[in-house]
Amino acid sequence: MTRGVSRVIEFRGVTKRFPDGTVAVDRLDLSVDAGRITVFVGPSGCGKTTSLRMVNRMIEPSEGVITVDGRDVMATDAAELRRGMGYVIQHAGLFPHRTIRDNVATVPLLLGWTKARARKRAAELMELVGLTPEMARRYPSQLSGGQQQRVGVARALAADPPILLMDEPFSAVDPVVREGLQEELLRLQAELGKTIVFVTHDIDEAIKLGDRVAVFGSGGHLAQYDEPGTLLARPANDFVDGFVGRDRGYRGLGFLPADRLPLGELPTVAAGATTAQARATADRGWVLVVDAARRPLGWLPVNGSLPAGDRPIGAGDLVPGESLYDVASGSLRGALDAALSSPSGLGVAVDGDGVVVGSVAATDVLDALAAARGHEAVA
Amino acid sequence: MIWGWIPANADRILALTLEHLRLSLIPVVAGLLLAVPFGWLANRYRPARAVLIPAAGVLYTIPSLALFVVLPGILGTQILSEVNIVVALTMYTVALLVRIVADALAAVPGTVVASATAMGYRPARRFFDVELPLAVPVLVAGLRVATASTVNLVTVGALIGVGGLGELFTEGFQLNFPTEIVTGVTLVVLLTFVGDALLLGLSRASTPWSRVGGRS
């Protein structure tokens, strides 16, 4: 694996003017960090896709220079350049006449690998992106949109390129599948550490995936280039503010660490307990029922619906469904959501194994937010 | 029908059938080989399309007999030479297929071609590995029409003395001998069907991907 230390993509004064006179990209200066996900986001016609395609010379710049690893892409053989960069396109763009295995093996075969080696590599890649081996001999039309997109990612990774270009790869699949693919990409990236340039028109996707996000405005101007938290907290201008959109304050909480958030007591009873025990433990009318490993099962309201008398707690008594606050990967957003969605008003904090470690109250989150802001202002 | 005529003339019928096969096969193969680059040009360059497609249309409207008669003057061949028939029928095949090749290539999804380019395919290899295979179903549909048309047009050659099984038509007509005509027609129809079936089989064998169907 040739994971370059300094392998970066750099745009210097890049302009793309199409023959009809439209300026798709206007004097773009931007450098992409090695080993990170950089997202180009913006409304349609903002030049984000054009910018991406200039990296592998699918489109050639009118002015300016794009370098990869310090080398001007225009001075590099286009086909060689492209074989060194994975490319994932919207709708996957798979070859309909080739099996999944042969689709994935495309670039290794172009690079002159033997068929056996290329197929072996394809099998590894299919496993990496979560495709079962029996799919190897199928054709793309036999796969769902989400599966095709996984094949697209596997194909792009096949020759282990240090750079991955992704052109709205997930926009054609339904939201549930898209979320799964996004999670998968983040998992892969944690493992592979590629330099990824990802184009999307979806600001939420950009904020979720990007280590840095470049917001493009109309006319091919780069409006802001920052980490997602900064983008939400301090949009550079009205355009970015409008594009980042509603709830950005709330979404910004996702980028504030919750490590200074105090955890409170949480009234719990074990699953086998009786209603009388529950009443004795409950705080303000609620008690959390946990299993033998102290993982939450649901909240039990001890007033009102629970009849008087003593009997074991049944599954039907529980009020399920609130979100949990995972202290390990936690952010203020997760903590606030747990508190707001809990029927008792107390968010359930769990550790990485899902074991209850305490409670979190909405007011504490707001205090922590104020503290974080104060800290930021001082810094 | 005088059935006895057939076995009595079996050698001649076989020779004419083979001649017919040769006069059909060469133009279809040559026509296809020429139509692919012309069709590629027509699909790739707008000016080329503006010239090639109408030209092919006009060419196809020239009556075959007229072409058979005119060609010796242009090619400098003997009036009874097989070359005239082969060249004329090749021209018809090209005329018919240029548009079909261009349309078949145009129907290859743009995202597939773009992703092939982005994977690092150079244009020539991309054409043979990606674009041409994907054009096969449409291409073969056109080739089936061209084959049927060519097998039948060969018979017109009989009017100038080189016509394969068509010679059975002209001779049977002159001698007022229906058996000969019916035998000729039957064999021509048979050849057409066999050619069609072979092409269909070839197409199916080379495009397993086109029949697997979408996921429900």
Interface residues (C-beta under 8 A of the other chain):
Chain A: N56 M58 A79 E80 L81 R82 R83 Y87 I89 Q90 H91 A92 G93 L94 F95 P96 H97 R98 T106 V107 L110 R138 Y139 S141 Q142 L143 S144 R155 L165
Chain B: P109 T111 V112 A114 S115 A116 T117 A118 M119 G120 Y121 R122 V130 P133 L134 T207 P208 W209 S210 V212 G213 G214 R215
